[in-house]
């Protein structure tokens, strides 16, 4: 394995280890997201057909907003001295971006998998004929959100308003991801092809990957 | 000299543009409502230009690290946001009588323009949130380069998706527009371009003055005392 990938995997492993110890994502963000799924029906008339219609929008909204919280979690943020130490140790900034994205991606997949049964249970949407077809869309959606969250987190590192500012920067740019994933689900439900929407997700992910790689070095200068 | 001539020229051009827009013939289908489009389209084009200038100046800053590029990028983004807001507003007041609705969620051009607006609001918020000048310039330059991807997406949204908006009216090979209306549109584009230049030069000058005031305020404390660096204090 090349030095680059060893570094990237080390960063991802370190992030997940810290997350496992602190439990910020699993212990706080995940239950908060589940609570959001639970609260929405209480604010409606409770009609079964309305809830079935709301199932998918609520799912995408909660995964977007709480996914951002996961990607921007405090446990994946180094202090300035830590960052400087990593630079002195020769950590490639691009490997740092890739590693951080990987750890956020794992957590986002976890969030998605936990929320699906909750939404099905509380909202009882129309069953999807071939749910397995949604897996690539879900994975690409989570990957895009992870990259966007990492980028927004790096752009706002150290700012007092980071908690509000980073999601504000990321949310409008996440729209192609939400469109690609949600339209894939609609197309599968109608028995139509999802190639166009998968391509949209792939193109957005590629654009974010290029942005992440190109900006990794200047962003590192900002943070140190 | 420029700081007095440009605003006067822009003012005169806007009066002339208004006169041309009001004296142009009404549209067969839209009637007098077509006049709103002269402002709407001109503002949309100028917003694209403004965000393009922001991206170019951002690249300039990343390469040369000269503060002038940062001032131009920030000033152009502010004006771009203003022009985008006018575009959205005029589009909505035109849409109600012509399409029967202020907003249509199925229209890709409307939705993507609103998204572009929010992306650049985020750009301005990032600048406001970063107190250190150097860090502010670097962070906003990076975002300025990333955010400009929105511009071609908005422009070509009418080609990429089926929308309520009509396709491209003015192409390099053909213009699908009555000559008198085209003249009214181009005069408005020219007038708003002058307004953009006047606002840009004024805002850049203001930014330079703000920096001078900031430097002056810091001076009395002497070099022994420096303000805490809030941006990186964790």
Interface residues (C-beta under 8 A of the other chain):
Chain A: X79 X80 X151 X155 X156 X158 X159 X160 X161 X165 X168 X169 X171 X172 X173 X175 X207 X211 X215 X218 X219 X221 X222 X223
Chain B: X62 X115 X118 X119 X121 X122 X125 X126 X129 X130 X135 X138 X139 X141 X142 X143 X145 X146 X149 X230 X231 X232 X233 X234
